[in-house]
Amino acid sequence: MAMARDNMVMATFDSTVEGVIIEEERGEGGFGYDALFVPEGYEKTFAELSAETKNQLSHRARALDEVVSFWGNG
């Protein structure tokens, strides 16, 4: 994720979600690899987790938290 102003990149942020890829799909929610990915500390795939839980774990949400922290300090 990047934060920019006046055509200049002020900062970039990234994040990850650790977990395992399983061999058979489980769950109906999400898209892409969600039915094959089990995040660390969970027994359900992203496709089986609630949207609220998935959004809390998401690498995008974590990067956005970094943006918010940066903006609050900048």
GROMACS elastic network, one bead per residue, 0.5 to 0.9 nm:
[ bonds ]
;  ai    aj funct       b0    kb
    1    11     6  0.85610   500
    1    12     6  0.56189   500
    1    13     6  0.50735   500
    1    14     6  0.61257   500
    1    60     6  0.76728   500
    1    63     6  0.64794   500
    1    64     6  0.73277   500
    1    67     6  0.80956   500
    2     9     6  0.67841   500
    2    10     6  0.75666   500
    2    11     6  0.58461   500
    2    13     6  0.61734   500
    2    14     6  0.87231   500
    2    67     6  0.82132   500
    3     8     6  0.85775   500
    3     9     6  0.59150   500
    3    10     6  0.55570   500
    3    11     6  0.53869   500
    3    12     6  0.62211   500
    3    13     6  0.83188   500
    3    67     6  0.73550   500
    4     7     6  0.63948   500
    4     8     6  0.53135   500
    4    10     6  0.51046   500
    4    11     6  0.71115   500
    4    12     6  0.87945   500
    5     8     6  0.53657   500
    5     9     6  0.65712   500
    5    10     6  0.68676   500
    6     9     6  0.84285   500
    9    12     6  0.75378   500
   11    67     6  0.84118   500
   11    70     6  0.86391   500
   12    63     6  0.89342   500
   12    67     6  0.82392   500
   13    63     6  0.55548   500
   13    64     6  0.78320   500
   13    66     6  0.66818   500
   13    67     6  0.69407   500
   14    59     6  0.74330   500
   14    60     6  0.77723   500
   14    62     6  0.78776   500
   14    63     6  0.51873   500
   14    64     6  0.86478   500
   14    66     6  0.83499   500
   15    58     6  0.86060   500
   15    59     6  0.50190   500
   15    60     6  0.70834   500
   15    61     6  0.86625   500
   15    62     6  0.61099   500
   15    63     6  0.54536   500
   16    58     6  0.77850   500
   16    60     6  0.83396   500
   16    62     6  0.79925   500
   16    63     6  0.86120   500
   17    39     6  0.67409   500
   17    40     6  0.78088   500
   17    57     6  0.69451   500
   17    58     6  0.66102   500
   17    59     6  0.57103   500
   18    38     6  0.86418   500
   18    39     6  0.58805   500
   18    40     6  0.56082   500
   19    37     6  0.68065   500
   19    38     6  0.54810   500
   19    41     6  0.80069   500
   19    42     6  0.85915   500
   20    36     6  0.82081   500
   20    37     6  0.58131   500
   20    38     6  0.53552   500
   20    39     6  0.64728   500
   20    40     6  0.71789   500
   21    33     6  0.85663   500
   21    36     6  0.54248   500
   21    38     6  0.64006   500
   21    39     6  0.87927   500
   21    45     6  0.89877   500
   22    25     6  0.73273   500
   22    26     6  0.89014   500
   22    35     6  0.85972   500
   22    36     6  0.51982   500
   22    37     6  0.63621   500
   22    38     6  0.72970   500
   22    45     6  0.87107   500
   23    36     6  0.68818   500
   24    35     6  0.80963   500
   24    36     6  0.66074   500
   25    28     6  0.89582   500
   25    33     6  0.86418   500
   25    34     6  0.84506   500
   25    36     6  0.50841   500
   25    37     6  0.86103   500
   25    45     6  0.84747   500
   25    47     6  0.88041   500
   26    34     6  0.85801   500
   26    36     6  0.66286   500
   26    37     6  0.89860   500
   26    44     6  0.81324   500
   26    45     6  0.65618   500
   26    46     6  0.88756   500
   26    47     6  0.68371   500
   26    48     6  0.69088   500
   27    30     6  0.84673   500
   27    34     6  0.82460   500
   27    35     6  0.55426   500
   27    36     6  0.87463   500
   27    44     6  0.84899   500
   27    45     6  0.70047   500
   27    46     6  0.79396   500
   27    49     6  0.83603   500
   28    31     6  0.86015   500
   28    34     6  0.88898   500
   28    35     6  0.71404   500
   28    47     6  0.56290   500
   28    48     6  0.67540   500
   29    34     6  0.75182   500
   29    35     6  0.75221   500
   29    46     6  0.75554   500
   29    48     6  0.62762   500
   29    49     6  0.78523   500
   29    50     6  0.82801   500
   29    51     6  0.82506   500
   30    33     6  0.82638   500
   30    34     6  0.56080   500
   30    35     6  0.73850   500
   30    46     6  0.69408   500
   30    47     6  0.50548   500
   30    48     6  0.83900   500
   30    51     6  0.81827   500
   31    34     6  0.55773   500
   31    35     6  0.75277   500
   31    47     6  0.75434   500
   32    35     6  0.75702   500
   32    36     6  0.86877   500
   33    36     6  0.53124   500
   33    37     6  0.62317   500
   33    46     6  0.83968   500
   33    47     6  0.85241   500
   34    37     6  0.53830   500
   34    38     6  0.81353   500
   34    45     6  0.64385   500
   34    48     6  0.83595   500
   35    38     6  0.82118   500
   35    45     6  0.56534   500
   35    46     6  0.61439   500
   35    48     6  0.73111   500
   36    45     6  0.62898   500
   36    46     6  0.77088   500
   36    47     6  0.79317   500
   37    44     6  0.83762   500
   37    45     6  0.51754   500
   37    46     6  0.60232   500
   37    47     6  0.80782   500
   38    41     6  0.84599   500
   38    42     6  0.64744   500
   38    43     6  0.64613   500
   38    44     6  0.57873   500
   38    46     6  0.62270   500
   38    47     6  0.89478   500
   39    42     6  0.56727   500
   39    43     6  0.77572   500
   39    44     6  0.77537   500
   39    45     6  0.69076   500
   39    46     6  0.72296   500
   39    57     6  0.82026   500
   40    43     6  0.82167   500
   42    45     6  0.77910   500
   44    47     6  0.77893   500
   44    48     6  0.56286   500
   44    49     6  0.62742   500
   45    48     6  0.51445   500
   45    49     6  0.63898   500
   46    49     6  0.51821   500
   46    50     6  0.80032   500
   46    51     6  0.85520   500
   46    53     6  0.87313   500
   46    54     6  0.61996   500
   47    50     6  0.79634   500
   47    51     6  0.87175   500
   47    54     6  0.85653   500
   49    52     6  0.81287   500
   49    53     6  0.62863   500
   49    54     6  0.61735   500
   50    53     6  0.52834   500
   50    54     6  0.61835   500
   50    55     6  0.85106   500
   51    54     6  0.50715   500
   51    55     6  0.59474   500
   51    56     6  0.85562   500
   52    55     6  0.51903   500
   52    56     6  0.63024   500
   52    57     6  0.88340   500
   53    56     6  0.51180   500
   53    57     6  0.63796   500
   53    58     6  0.86223   500
   54    57     6  0.51587   500
   54    58     6  0.59397   500
   55    58     6  0.50660   500
   55    59     6  0.85578   500
   55    60     6  0.82332   500
   55    61     6  0.64631   500
   56    59     6  0.87053   500
   56    61     6  0.64311   500
   56    62     6  0.77390   500
   57    60     6  0.85686   500
   57    61     6  0.70997   500
   57    62     6  0.73067   500
   58    61     6  0.52131   500
   58    62     6  0.63524   500
   58    63     6  0.86761   500
   59    62     6  0.50612   500
   59    63     6  0.61259   500
   59    64     6  0.85297   500
   60    63     6  0.51044   500
   60    64     6  0.60864   500
   60    65     6  0.86088   500
   61    65     6  0.61858   500
   61    66     6  0.87405   500
   62    65     6  0.50720   500
   62    66     6  0.65399   500
   62    67     6  0.88869   500
   63    66     6  0.50628   500
   63    67     6  0.64348   500
   63    68     6  0.88244   500
   64    68     6  0.62326   500
   64    69     6  0.85834   500
   65    68     6  0.50887   500
   65    69     6  0.61870   500
   65    70     6  0.85589   500
   66    69     6  0.50524   500
   66    70     6  0.60409   500
   66    71     6  0.84960   500
   67    70     6  0.50385   500
   67    71     6  0.60031   500
   67    72     6  0.84790   500
   68    71     6  0.51110   500
   68    72     6  0.60932   500
   68    73     6  0.86458   500
   69    72     6  0.51314   500
   69    73     6  0.63412   500
   69    74     6  0.85673   500
   70    73     6  0.51244   500
   70    74     6  0.58406   500
